[in-house]
Amino acid sequence: MRVSMSELRHRITFLRPVTDTDDEGNILAQTTQEVGKAWALVLPFAAKISDGYAEKVQEVDYRIVIRYCKDVKVTDRIRWGDKTLTPIAPPYPLGGKKRWLVMECRELVEDG
């Protein structure tokens, strides 16, 4: 996969989970905190096809490429427009070089 700077056209936001606990360690509330933004290339790469007809896809997988950044954690969620994406694999550098970072994420689609 080759990526150039001109292909980074999508604005994404990194959301990090934050939990509030009491003195005993019980979780009181779990929220997300915005920790950063980046320009990205977002590519959908999952399609489910059966007998030549497209099935209703309940999960959509995306591959996201950004400039290399070591601040991204596996637990971070990604907001892209009105979609919230959850990582399904640890982020990895494209081609083993620290120029691009690839994240594979999944969007759970609600029935409606």
N, CA, C and O atoms as CSV, one atom per row, in Angstrom:
chain,resi,resn,atom,element,x,y,z
A,1,MET,N,N,0.853,-1.166,0.000
A,1,MET,CA,C,0.000,0.000,0.000
A,1,MET,C,C,0.902,1.234,0.000
A,1,MET,O,O,1.817,1.343,0.817
A,2,ARG,N,N,0.642,2.139,-0.903
A,2,ARG,CA,C,1.377,3.401,-0.964
A,2,ARG,C,C,0.436,4.527,-0.572
A,2,ARG,O,O,-0.720,4.564,-0.994
A,3,VAL,N,N,0.936,5.428,0.224
A,3,VAL,CA,C,0.136,6.549,0.709
A,3,VAL,C,C,0.932,7.825,0.492
A,3,VAL,O,O,2.141,7.864,0.721
A,4,SER,N,N,0.239,8.870,0.047
A,4,SER,CA,C,0.877,10.184,-0.057
A,4,SER,C,C,0.104,11.167,0.824
A,4,SER,O,O,-1.045,10.922,1.192
A,5,MET,N,N,0.746,12.266,1.150
A,5,MET,CA,C,0.124,13.265,2.027
A,5,MET,C,C,-1.183,13.808,1.457
A,5,MET,O,O,-2.087,14.154,2.218
A,6,SER,N,N,-1.299,13.888,0.134
A,6,SER,CA,C,-2.510,14.447,-0.475
A,6,SER,C,C,-3.728,13.540,-0.299
A,6,SER,O,O,-4.857,13.980,-0.513
A,7,GLU,N,N,-3.514,12.278,0.089
A,7,GLU,CA,C,-4.631,11.353,0.285
A,7,GLU,C,C,-5.240,11.446,1.679
A,7,GLU,O,O,-6.299,10.867,1.920
A,8,LEU,N,N,-4.603,12.152,2.597
A,8,LEU,CA,C,-5.122,12.286,3.957
A,8,LEU,C,C,-6.192,13.370,3.967
A,8,LEU,O,O,-5.911,14.532,4.261
A,9,ARG,N,N,-7.436,12.972,3.639
A,9,ARG,CA,C,-8.530,13.926,3.459
A,9,ARG,C,C,-9.597,13.860,4.544
A,9,ARG,O,O,-10.492,14.704,4.576
A,10,HIS,N,N,-9.519,12.886,5.419
A,10,HIS,CA,C,-10.545,12.701,6.438
A,10,HIS,C,C,-10.014,13.157,7.792
A,10,HIS,O,O,-8.881,12.847,8.161
A,11,ARG,N,N,-10.832,13.886,8.521
A,11,ARG,CA,C,-10.439,14.363,9.846
A,11,ARG,C,C,-10.979,13.385,10.874
A,11,ARG,O,O,-12.183,13.134,10.918
A,12,ILE,N,N,-10.103,12.831,11.703
A,12,ILE,CA,C,-10.526,11.889,12.738
A,12,ILE,C,C,-10.149,12.450,14.107
A,12,ILE,O,O,-9.253,13.285,14.234
A,13,THR,N,N,-10.860,11.967,15.125
A,13,THR,CA,C,-10.617,12.376,16.505
A,13,THR,C,C,-10.363,11.127,17.332
A,13,THR,O,O,-11.078,10.134,17.201
A,14,PHE,N,N,-9.348,11.175,18.183
A,14,PHE,CA,C,-9.035,10.059,19.072
A,14,PHE,C,C,-9.751,10.266,20.396
A,14,PHE,O,O,-9.649,11.330,21.007
A,15,LEU,N,N,-10.476,9.244,20.836
A,15,LEU,CA,C,-11.216,9.283,22.095
A,15,LEU,C,C,-10.629,8.230,23.029
A,15,LEU,O,O,-10.550,7.055,22.669
A,16,ARG,N,N,-10.221,8.643,24.216
A,16,ARG,CA,C,-9.629,7.720,25.178
A,16,ARG,C,C,-10.628,7.479,26.301
A,16,ARG,O,O,-11.167,8.440,26.851
A,17,PRO,N,N,-10.895,6.206,26.663
A,17,PRO,CA,C,-11.833,5.915,27.745
A,17,PRO,C,C,-11.296,6.392,29.098
A,17,PRO,O,O,-10.113,6.241,29.404
A,18,VAL,N,N,-12.186,6.965,29.888
A,18,VAL,CA,C,-11.855,7.438,31.229
A,18,VAL,C,C,-12.874,6.830,32.178
A,18,VAL,O,O,-14.080,6.934,31.952
A,19,THR,N,N,-12.390,6.191,33.245
A,19,THR,CA,C,-13.306,5.593,34.215
A,19,THR,C,C,-13.147,6.282,35.561
A,19,THR,O,O,-12.035,6.582,35.995
A,20,ASP,N,N,-14.267,6.526,36.207
A,20,ASP,CA,C,-14.290,7.067,37.564
A,20,ASP,C,C,-14.601,5.913,38.506
A,20,ASP,O,O,-15.580,5.193,38.314
A,21,THR,N,N,-13.767,5.741,39.519
A,21,THR,CA,C,-13.970,4.647,40.470
A,21,THR,C,C,-14.111,5.209,41.881
A,21,THR,O,O,-13.660,6.314,42.183
A,22,ASP,N,N,-14.753,4.410,42.736
A,22,ASP,CA,C,-14.851,4.801,44.143
A,22,ASP,C,C,-13.654,4.229,44.904
A,22,ASP,O,O,-12.732,3.687,44.295
A,23,ASP,N,N,-13.666,4.347,46.227
A,23,ASP,CA,C,-12.529,3.909,47.047
A,23,ASP,C,C,-12.285,2.403,46.981
A,23,ASP,O,O,-11.157,1.953,47.177
A,24,GLU,N,N,-13.325,1.625,46.709
A,24,GLU,CA,C,-13.183,0.173,46.629
A,24,GLU,C,C,-12.799,-0.309,45.236
A,24,GLU,O,O,-12.544,-1.498,45.043
A,25,GLY,N,N,-12.754,0.592,44.269
A,25,GLY,CA,C,-12.382,0.210,42.910
A,25,GLY,C,C,-13.563,-0.078,41.999
A,25,GLY,O,O,-13.370,-0.493,40.856
A,26,ASN,N,N,-14.775,0.133,42.479
A,26,ASN,CA,C,-15.964,-0.074,41.654
A,26,ASN,C,C,-16.077,1.052,40.630
A,26,ASN,O,O,-15.829,2.216,40.943
A,27,ILE,N,N,-16.448,0.696,39.424
A,27,ILE,CA,C,-16.588,1.688,38.360
A,27,ILE,C,C,-17.891,2.451,38.551
A,27,ILE,O,O,-18.971,1.861,38.567
A,28,LEU,N,N,-17.780,3.760,38.693
A,28,LEU,CA,C,-18.964,4.607,38.856
A,28,LEU,C,C,-19.471,5.108,37.518
A,28,LEU,O,O,-20.676,5.106,37.263
A,29,ALA,N,N,-18.558,5.533,36.666
A,29,ALA,CA,C,-18.940,6.066,35.358
A,29,ALA,C,C,-17.792,5.847,34.382
A,29,ALA,O,O,-16.620,5.890,34.754
A,30,GLN,N,N,-18.153,5.616,33.142
A,30,GLN,CA,C,-17.140,5.468,32.100
A,30,GLN,C,C,-17.492,6.416,30.961
A,30,GLN,O,O,-18.571,6.333,30.375
A,31,THR,N,N,-16.571,7.310,30.660
A,31,THR,CA,C,-16.770,8.281,29.595
A,31,THR,C,C,-15.557,8.248,28.673
A,31,THR,O,O,-14.614,7.490,28.898
A,32,THR,N,N,-15.591,9.071,27.643
A,32,THR,CA,C,-14.435,9.188,26.759
A,32,THR,C,C,-13.968,10.633,26.742
A,32,THR,O,O,-14.757,11.568,26.881
A,33,GLN,N,N,-12.680,10.786,26.570
A,33,GLN,CA,C,-12.065,12.110,26.541
A,33,GLN,C,C,-11.348,12.276,25.212
A,33,GLN,O,O,-10.625,11.381,24.774
A,34,GLU,N,N,-11.546,13.422,24.570
A,34,GLU,CA,C,-10.868,13.703,23.307
A,34,GLU,C,C,-9.395,13.978,23.597
A,34,GLU,O,O,-9.069,14.867,24.384
A,35,VAL,N,N,-8.499,13.208,22.957
A,35,VAL,CA,C,-7.065,13.367,23.224
A,35,VAL,C,C,-6.284,13.869,22.020
A,35,VAL,O,O,-5.103,14.193,22.152
A,36,GLY,N,N,-6.905,13.942,20.855
A,36,GLY,CA,C,-6.188,14.457,19.699
A,36,GLY,C,C,-6.986,14.324,18.420
A,36,GLY,O,O,-8.007,13.639,18.368
A,37,LYS,N,N,-6.493,14.998,17.385
A,37,LYS,CA,C,-7.101,14.937,16.055
A,37,LYS,C,C,-5.999,14.709,15.045
A,37,LYS,O,O,-4.836,15.026,15.298
A,38,ALA,N,N,-6.367,14.154,13.894
A,38,ALA,CA,C,-5.381,13.913,12.840
A,38,ALA,C,C,-6.084,13.844,11.496
A,38,ALA,O,O,-7.275,13.544,11.410
A,39,TRP,N,N,-5.325,14.128,10.454
A,39,TRP,CA,C,-5.800,13.903,9.091
A,39,TRP,C,C,-5.495,12.454,8.750
A,39,TRP,O,O,-4.428,11.943,9.088
A,40,ALA,N,N,-6.432,11.792,8.078
A,40,ALA,CA,C,-6.285,10.361,7.837
A,40,ALA,C,C,-6.832,9.972,6.472
A,40,ALA,O,O,-7.594,10.705,5.842
A,41,LEU,N,N,-6.417,8.803,6.046
A,41,LEU,CA,C,-6.996,8.130,4.892
A,41,LEU,C,C,-7.824,6.990,5.460
A,41,LEU,O,O,-7.273,6.084,6.086
A,42,VAL,N,N,-9.136,7.015,5.254
A,42,VAL,CA,C,-10.037,6.004,5.798
A,42,VAL,C,C,-10.542,5.148,4.645
A,42,VAL,O,O,-11.180,5.644,3.716
A,43,LEU,N,N,-10.245,3.847,4.721
A,43,LEU,CA,C,-10.622,2.917,3.655
A,43,LEU,C,C,-11.508,1.809,4.208
A,43,LEU,O,O,-11.051,1.033,5.047
A,44,PRO,N,N,-12.768,1.706,3.765
A,44,PRO,CA,C,-13.568,0.544,4.153
A,44,PRO,C,C,-13.043,-0.681,3.416
A,44,PRO,O,O,-12.774,-0.619,2.217
A,45,PHE,N,N,-12.896,-1.809,4.139
A,45,PHE,CA,C,-12.362,-2.981,3.459
A,45,PHE,C,C,-13.126,-4.257,3.750
A,45,PHE,O,O,-12.633,-5.340,3.436
A,46,ALA,N,N,-14.309,-4.174,4.336
A,46,ALA,CA,C,-15.093,-5.371,4.608
A,46,ALA,C,C,-16.372,-5.355,3.784
A,46,ALA,O,O,-17.084,-4.351,3.735
A,47,ALA,N,N,-16.647,-6.464,3.149
A,47,ALA,CA,C,-17.905,-6.626,2.418
A,47,ALA,C,C,-18.328,-8.074,2.540
A,47,ALA,O,O,-17.515,-8.983,2.370
A,48,LYS,N,N,-19.588,-8.285,2.832
A,48,LYS,CA,C,-20.106,-9.649,2.936
A,48,LYS,C,C,-21.019,-9.896,1.748
A,48,LYS,O,O,-22.020,-9.201,1.572
A,49,ILE,N,N,-20.678,-10.879,0.936
A,49,ILE,CA,C,-21.465,-11.191,-0.255
A,49,ILE,C,C,-21.830,-12.671,-0.215
A,49,ILE,O,O,-20.991,-13.519,0.090
A,50,SER,N,N,-23.071,-12.968,-0.520
A,50,SER,CA,C,-23.535,-14.345,-0.531
A,50,SER,C,C,-24.391,-14.572,-1.771
A,50,SER,O,O,-25.357,-13.842,-1.995
A,51,ASP,N,N,-24.055,-15.560,-2.567
A,51,ASP,CA,C,-24.807,-15.931,-3.772
A,51,ASP,C,C,-25.007,-14.753,-4.722
A,51,ASP,O,O,-26.040,-14.661,-5.386
A,52,GLY,N,N,-24.036,-13.861,-4.791
A,52,GLY,CA,C,-24.113,-12.735,-5.713
A,52,GLY,C,C,-24.938,-11.565,-5.218
A,52,GLY,O,O,-24.998,-10.529,-5.881
A,53,TYR,N,N,-25.572,-11.707,-4.074
A,53,TYR,CA,C,-26.364,-10.620,-3.510
A,53,TYR,C,C,-25.687,-10.121,-2.237
A,53,TYR,O,O,-25.181,-10.917,-1.446
A,54,ALA,N,N,-25.679,-8.834,-2.046
A,54,ALA,CA,C,-25.056,-8.261,-0.847
A,54,ALA,C,C,-25.960,-8.508,0.359
A,54,ALA,O,O,-27.161,-8.239,0.322
A,55,GLU,N,N,-25.364,-9.017,1.412
A,55,GLU,CA,C,-26.105,-9.206,2.649
A,55,GLU,C,C,-26.105,-7.904,3.441
A,55,GLU,O,O,-25.318,-6.997,3.169
A,56,LYS,N,N,-26.981,-7.827,4.404
A,56,LYS,CA,C,-26.966,-6.672,5.296
A,56,LYS,C,C,-25.758,-6.821,6.215
A,56,LYS,O,O,-25.653,-7.795,6.961
A,57,VAL,N,N,-24.867,-5.869,6.158
A,57,VAL,CA,C,-23.629,-5.941,6.925
A,57,VAL,C,C,-23.858,-5.322,8.300
A,57,VAL,O,O,-24.192,-4.143,8.412
A,58,GLN,N,N,-23.677,-6.122,9.336
A,58,GLN,CA,C,-23.847,-5.628,10.694
A,58,GLN,C,C,-22.558,-5.027,11.246
A,58,GLN,O,O,-22.596,-4.223,12.178
A,59,GLU,N,N,-21.415,-5.415,10.672
A,59,GLU,CA,C,-20.129,-4.879,11.091
A,59,GLU,C,C,-19.385,-4.398,9.860
A,59,GLU,O,O,-19.274,-5.123,8.871
A,60,VAL,N,N,-18.882,-3.193,9.920
A,60,VAL,CA,C,-18.119,-2.637,8.807
A,60,VAL,C,C,-16.700,-2.395,9.299
A,60,VAL,O,O,-16.494,-1.715,10.304
A,61,ASP,N,N,-15.720,-2.951,8.591
A,61,ASP,CA,C,-14.320,-2.792,8.967
A,61,ASP,C,C,-13.673,-1.706,8.127
A,61,ASP,O,O,-13.966,-1.554,6.941
A,62,TYR,N,N,-12.792,-0.958,8.761
A,62,TYR,CA,C,-12.082,0.136,8.107
A,62,TYR,C,C,-10.592,-0.004,8.364
A,62,TYR,O,O,-10.174,-0.503,9.409
A,63,ARG,N,N,-9.804,0.439,7.409
A,63,ARG,CA,C,-8.359,0.575,7.589
A,63,ARG,C,C,-8.071,2.066,7.550
A,63,ARG,O,O,-8.416,2.744,6.583
A,64,ILE,N,N,-7.441,2.577,8.597
A,64,ILE,CA,C,-7.152,4.002,8.732
A,64,ILE,C,C,-5.645,4.200,8.721
A,64,ILE,O,O,-4.916,3.521,9.444
A,65,VAL,N,N,-5.178,5.140,7.891
A,65,VAL,CA,C,-3.750,5.447,7.801
A,65,VAL,C,C,-3.557,6.905,8.198
A,65,VAL,O,O,-4.217,7.798,7.667
A,66,ILE,N,N,-2.635,7.137,9.147
A,66,ILE,CA,C,-2.284,8.495,9.568
A,66,ILE,C,C,-0.761,8.623,9.557
A,66,ILE,O,O,-0.050,7.630,9.403
A,67,ARG,N,N,-0.267,9.848,9.719
A,67,ARG,CA,C,1.171,10.034,9.925
A,67,ARG,C,C,1.556,9.313,11.201
A,67,ARG,O,O,0.761,9.246,12.138
A,68,TYR,N,N,2.765,8.772,11.251
A,68,TYR,CA,C,3.194,7.998,12.417
A,68,TYR,C,C,3.095,8.836,13.687
A,68,TYR,O,O,3.523,9.990,13.727
A,69,CYS,N,N,2.528,8.235,14.713
A,69,CYS,CA,C,2.340,8.902,15.999
A,69,CYS,C,C,2.411,7.829,17.079
A,69,CYS,O,O,1.668,6.850,17.018
A,70,LYS,N,N,3.283,7.992,18.058
A,70,LYS,CA,C,3.422,6.969,19.091
A,70,LYS,C,C,2.447,7.157,20.245
A,70,LYS,O,O,2.447,6.358,21.181
A,71,ASP,N,N,1.616,8.196,20.201
A,71,ASP,CA,C,0.665,8.471,21.279
A,71,ASP,C,C,-0.629,7.673,21.169
A,71,ASP,O,O,-1.434,7.697,22.100
A,72,VAL,N,N,-0.853,6.970,20.070
A,72,VAL,CA,C,-2.094,6.223,19.864
A,72,VAL,C,C,-2.031,4.927,20.666
A,72,VAL,O,O,-1.060,4.176,20.578
A,73,LYS,N,N,-3.088,4.673,21.455
A,73,LYS,CA,C,-3.160,3.454,22.261
A,73,LYS,C,C,-4.185,2.496,21.662
A,73,LYS,O,O,-5.055,2.892,20.888
A,74,VAL,N,N,-4.059,1.232,22.040
A,74,VAL,CA,C,-4.978,0.201,21.536
A,74,VAL,C,C,-6.393,0.446,22.046
A,74,VAL,O,O,-7.359,0.086,21.373
A,75,THR,N,N,-6.530,1.047,23.211
A,75,THR,CA,C,-7.855,1.259,23.801
A,75,THR,C,C,-8.567,2.495,23.263
A,75,THR,O,O,-9.744,2.699,23.559
A,76,ASP,N,N,-7.879,3.323,22.477
A,76,ASP,CA,C,-8.491,4.538,21.934
A,76,ASP,C,C,-9.565,4.198,20.906
A,76,ASP,O,O,-9.395,3.296,20.086
A,77,ARG,N,N,-10.662,4.928,20.965
A,77,ARG,CA,C,-11.688,4.840,19.923
A,77,ARG,C,C,-11.477,5.992,18.966
A,77,ARG,O,O,-10.823,6.981,19.296
A,78,ILE,N,N,-12.038,5.853,17.774
A,78,ILE,CA,C,-11.842,6.870,16.749
A,78,ILE,C,C,-13.199,7.374,16.292
A,78,ILE,O,O,-14.077,6.586,15.941
A,79,ARG,N,N,-13.369,8.692,16.297
A,79,ARG,CA,C,-14.588,9.295,15.773
A,79,ARG,C,C,-14.272,9.851,14.396
A,79,ARG,O,O,-13.348,10.646,14.222
A,80,TRP,N,N,-15.061,9.416,13.420
A,80,TRP,CA,C,-14.908,9.866,12.034
A,80,TRP,C,C,-16.281,10.326,11.566
A,80,TRP,O,O,-17.147,9.505,11.265
A,81,GLY,N,N,-16.477,11.628,11.504
A,81,GLY,CA,C,-17.803,12.157,11.182
A,81,GLY,C,C,-18.759,11.808,12.307
A,81,GLY,O,O,-18.526,12.176,13.458
A,82,ASP,N,N,-19.840,11.096,11.984
A,82,ASP,CA,C,-20.786,10.665,13.007
A,82,ASP,C,C,-20.590,9.205,13.396
A,82,ASP,O,O,-21.427,8.638,14.099
A,83,LYS,N,N,-19.501,8.590,12.950
A,83,LYS,CA,C,-19.224,7.182,13.240
A,83,LYS,C,C,-18.188,7.065,14.353
A,83,LYS,O,O,-17.245,7.852,14.421
A,84,THR,N,N,-18.373,6.078,15.220
A,84,THR,CA,C,-17.377,5.759,16.238
A,84,THR,C,C,-16.810,4.388,15.912
A,84,THR,O,O,-17.546,3.404,15.835
A,85,LEU,N,N,-15.504,4.330,15.724
A,85,LEU,CA,C,-14.825,3.108,15.312
A,85,LEU,C,C,-14.012,2.553,16.471
A,85,LEU,O,O,-13.383,3.302,17.219
A,86,THR,N,N,-14.032,1.218,16.612
A,86,THR,CA,C,-13.301,0.537,17.666
A,86,THR,C,C,-12.153,-0.248,17.051
A,86,THR,O,O,-12.379,-1.002,16.105
A,87,PRO,N,N,-10.930,-0.100,17.550
A,87,PRO,CA,C,-9.803,-0.867,16.999
A,87,PRO,C,C,-10.001,-2.365,17.197
A,87,PRO,O,O,-10.467,-2.804,18.249
A,88,ILE,N,N,-9.642,-3.152,16.171
A,88,ILE,CA,C,-9.723,-4.606,16.263
A,88,ILE,C,C,-8.340,-5.238,16.265
A,88,ILE,O,O,-8.212,-6.456,16.390
A,89,ALA,N,N,-7.301,-4.417,16.126
A,89,ALA,CA,C,-5.918,-4.888,16.152
A,89,ALA,C,C,-5.037,-3.739,16.629
A,89,ALA,O,O,-5.413,-2.575,16.488
A,90,PRO,N,N,-3.872,-4.048,17.189
A,90,PRO,CA,C,-2.968,-2.959,17.590
A,90,PRO,C,C,-2.497,-2.166,16.376
A,90,PRO,O,O,-2.320,-2.743,15.304
A,91,PRO,N,N,-2.289,-0.856,16.519
A,91,PRO,CA,C,-1.771,-0.060,15.402
A,91,PRO,C,C,-0.367,-0.540,15.030
A,91,PRO,O,O,0.409,-0.941,15.897
A,92,TYR,N,N,-0.051,-0.494,13.739
A,92,TYR,CA,C,1.274,-0.939,13.297
A,92,TYR,C,C,1.809,0.011,12.232
A,92,TYR,O,O,1.034,0.587,11.468
A,93,PRO,N,N,3.139,0.180,12.177
A,93,PRO,CA,C,3.730,1.051,11.159
A,93,PRO,C,C,3.663,0.391,9.789
A,93,PRO,O,O,3.939,-0.802,9.655
A,94,LEU,N,N,3.299,1.156,8.782
A,94,LEU,CA,C,3.181,0.641,7.417
A,94,LEU,C,C,4.570,0.338,6.871
A,94,LEU,O,O,5.439,1.210,6.853
A,95,GLY,N,N,4.778,-0.885,6.432
A,95,GLY,CA,C,6.061,-1.290,5.872
A,95,GLY,C,C,7.178,-1.365,6.894
A,95,GLY,O,O,8.347,-1.454,6.517
A,96,GLY,N,N,6.850,-1.332,8.182
A,96,GLY,CA,C,7.854,-1.406,9.223
A,96,GLY,C,C,8.613,-0.113,9.453
A,96,GLY,O,O,9.509,-0.068,10.296
A,97,LYS,N,N,8.276,0.934,8.726
A,97,LYS,CA,C,8.956,2.223,8.883
A,97,LYS,C,C,8.068,3.166,9.682
A,97,LYS,O,O,6.843,3.048,9.656
A,98,LYS,N,N,8.680,4.088,10.379
A,98,LYS,CA,C,7.924,5.026,11.212
A,98,LYS,C,C,7.551,6.268,10.426
A,98,LYS,O,O,7.899,7.388,10.798
A,99,ARG,N,N,6.831,6.049,9.325
A,99,ARG,CA,C,6.323,7.168,8.536
A,99,ARG,C,C,4.800,7.217,8.579
A,99,ARG,O,O,4.214,8.287,8.741
A,100,TRP,N,N,4.155,6.052,8.431
A,100,TRP,CA,C,2.698,5.947,8.454
A,100,TRP,C,C,2.297,4.946,9.528
A,100,TRP,O,O,3.013,3.978,9.782
A,101,LEU,N,N,1.153,5.184,10.154
A,101,LEU,CA,C,0.601,4.280,11.152
A,101,LEU,C,C,-0.740,3.774,10.639
A,101,LEU,O,O,-1.587,4.559,10.212
A,102,VAL,N,N,-0.929,2.460,10.682
A,102,VAL,CA,C,-2.156,1.830,10.187
A,102,VAL,C,C,-2.951,1.305,11.376
A,102,VAL,O,O,-2.410,0.636,12.256
A,103,MET,N,N,-4.247,1.622,11.386
A,103,MET,CA,C,-5.148,1.125,12.417
A,103,MET,C,C,-6.309,0.420,11.734
A,103,MET,O,O,-6.930,0.966,10.822
A,104,GLU,N,N,-6.594,-0.783,12.178
A,104,GLU,CA,C,-7.747,-1.518,11.656
A,104,GLU,C,C,-8.851,-1.417,12.689
A,104,GLU,O,O,-8.667,-1.769,13.854
A,105,CYS,N,N,-10.013,-0.925,12.241
A,105,CYS,CA,C,-11.115,-0.628,13.160
A,105,CYS,C,C,-12.417,-1.229,12.650
A,105,CYS,O,O,-12.537,-1.615,11.487
A,106,ARG,N,N,-13.381,-1.294,13.551
A,106,ARG,CA,C,-14.703,-1.834,13.219
A,106,ARG,C,C,-15.779,-0.881,13.708
A,106,ARG,O,O,-15.701,-0.324,14.804
A,107,GLU,N,N,-16.782,-0.712,12.864
A,107,GLU,CA,C,-17.969,0.058,13.242
A,107,GLU,C,C,-19.111,-0.920,13.412
A,107,GLU,O,O,-19.412,-1.696,12.506
A,108,LEU,N,N,-19.749,-0.886,14.571
A,108,LEU,CA,C,-20.916,-1.728,14.794
A,108,LEU,C,C,-22.142,-0.956,14.333
A,108,LEU,O,O,-22.427,0.127,14.843
A,109,VAL,N,N,-22.863,-1.511,13.373
A,109,VAL,CA,C,-24.020,-0.839,12.782
A,109,VAL,C,C,-25.267,-1.258,13.544
A,109,VAL,O,O,-25.543,-2.447,13.701
A,110,GLU,N,N,-26.007,-0.278,14.009
A,110,GLU,CA,C,-27.252,-0.540,14.735
A,110,GLU,C,C,-28.363,-0.897,13.754
A,110,GLU,O,O,-28.416,-0.353,12.651
A,111,ASP,N,N,-29.250,-1.809,14.149
A,111,ASP,CA,C,-30.428,-2.109,13.334
A,111,ASP,C,C,-31.372,-0.924,13.413
A,111,ASP,O,O,-31.562,-0.323,14.470
A,112,GLY,N,N,-31.960,-0.601,12.264
A,112,GLY,CA,C,-32.887,0.518,12.347
A,112,GLY,C,C,-33.504,0.831,11.121
A,112,GLY,O,O,-34.311,1.759,11.056
